[in-house]
């Protein structure tokens, strides 16, 4: 079963890589406003990397409902569970 801590760890790796900044640290409360490099183009790159890693596909409503990393983590866990 996929756990919140594991998803957060993976997301931290993806964010560091896609934002080209190894100092970036995200937590459950992080929003796009908290990270200068997280612009709309980088958001798309991050979303695609997440979908590829977890082999999931976000729908537009899910994407618009994610206001912070905690909501992203919960959405990922839900999509992985529904896939199995």
N, C-alpha and C positions, 0 to 999 in steps of 0.2 A: 504494500500500500504506500502510495506517495504521501510524504509528510511535508508539512509547512517548512521546516528547517532545510530539508533537501532542496525544495523548489527555490527558496530564498538564496541558498548557496549557488545554485545553477544560475539564477538571475544575476547575482553579483558578478559572476564570471562573464556572462553575456554582456552586461552593461559595461564592464571594464574594457572588454575587447571592442565592442561596437562604438563606444564613445572615445576610444583610443586614450584612455586615462585610467591608469592602474591605481590612482588614489581614490577613485569613486567608490563610495560605500553606500549601499542602499539598505534600508530597513523597511519594516511593514508600513511605516508612516510616510515614507518618501513619496513625493509627487514630482511631476516634471518641472514645477517651479523651483524645486530645491537644487536642480542640477543644471548649470549654465549650458553645458554641451547638449542637453536633451532637447533638441528642436524637432520640428515636424518631420524632417527628412530622417533624422536619426531614430525617431519613434518608429517609422516604417521598417527601418533596418532591424531594430530591436525586436519588433513584433514578428517579423519573418524568421529571425534567428530562434525565437522562442517556439514558434510553430514547428520549425524544422527539428529542434532538439526534442520536444515532447511529442512530435508527430500528431499535432492537433491543428485545428483551424478555428480561429476566433470569428464570430459573426460581427457585423457592424454594431449591433446593439450591445453586445458584450464589450466591445472596444470603447464605446462611448460611455458605458457605465463604470469603467475602471477609473476611479479618482485617485487611487494611491496603489502602492505595491501590494498591500494586503489584499485588496480587491482583485488584483492581477493574480496573486498566488491562489486565492480561493477559486477563481475562474479556471485557472490551469488545472487544479486538483479536480474540479468538477468535470472538466472536459476529458481528462485522462480516465476518471472513473466511469464515465458514460460510454467510453470507447471500449472498455473491457467487459 
